[in-house]
């Protein structure tokens, strides 16, 4: 029973390894869109600009779209509570 269990375990590892290799081969390249945009204190305008860039990236077949950390509000602000809504 132990030998059979070990054989099945090894077979499972072999199958998973082969699947992983196939996935790596098919996903070895991807298109990355990096969005850099000016933000201001009007949050809905910042989001509209970001959505516009996301749409553009989609039109260019981006697989991954990266936005700035604080894309919807200024990073340095005077009234933090207003922007954390």
C-alpha positions in Angstrom: 0.0 0.0 0.0 2.8 2.4 0.8 4.5 1.7 -2.5 1.3 2.3 -4.4 0.7 5.5 -2.5 4.2 6.7 -3.2 3.8 5.9 -6.9 0.5 7.8 -7.1 2.1 10.7 -5.3 5.0 10.7 -7.8 2.6 10.5 -10.7 0.6 13.4 -9.4 3.7 15.5 -9.1 4.8 14.6 -12.6 1.4 15.5 -14.0 1.3 18.8 -12.1 4.8 19.6 -13.2 3.9 19.0 -16.9 0.8 21.2 -16.5 2.9 23.9 -14.9 5.4 23.8 -17.8 2.6 24.1 -20.4 1.1 27.1 -18.5 4.5 28.8 -18.4 5.0 28.2 -22.1 1.6 29.7 -23.0 1.9 32.6 -20.6 5.5 33.4 -21.1 4.7 36.9 -22.6 2.1 39.4 -21.6 1.4 43.1 -22.4 1.7 45.4 -19.4 0.2 48.9 -19.4 1.6 51.4 -16.9 -0.7 54.3 -16.3 0.8 57.6 -15.2 -1.7 60.4 -14.7 -2.0 63.8 -13.0 -4.4 63.8 -10.1 -6.2 66.7 -8.4 -8.7 67.2 -5.7 -11.7 66.4 -7.8 -12.0 62.6 -7.2 -14.6 61.8 -9.9 -12.4 63.5 -12.5 -9.4 61.4 -11.4 -11.4 58.3 -11.7 -12.7 59.3 -15.2 -9.2 59.9 -16.4 -8.1 56.5 -15.0 -11.0 54.8 -16.7 -10.1 56.5 -20.0 -6.5 55.2 -19.7 -7.8 51.7 -18.8 -10.0 51.7 -21.9 -7.1 52.8 -24.0 -4.9 50.0 -22.5 -7.7 47.5 -23.2 -7.8 48.7 -26.9 -4.1 47.9 -27.0 -4.6 44.4 -25.7 -3.1 44.9 -22.3 -3.2 41.8 -20.1 -2.3 43.8 -16.9 -2.9 47.4 -16.2 -1.1 49.1 -13.3 -2.4 52.4 -11.8 -0.6 54.6 -9.4 -1.2 53.8 -5.7 -3.2 57.0 -5.1 -4.7 57.5 -8.5 -8.0 58.9 -7.3 -6.8 61.6 -5.0 -3.7 63.7 -4.4 -1.0 61.9 -2.4 -0.2 64.9 -0.2 -3.4 66.6 0.9 -4.4 69.1 3.6 -7.8 67.6 4.5 -7.3 63.8 4.6 -10.9 63.1 5.8 -12.4 64.5 2.7 -10.4 62.1 0.4 -10.9 59.0 2.5 -14.7 58.9 1.9 
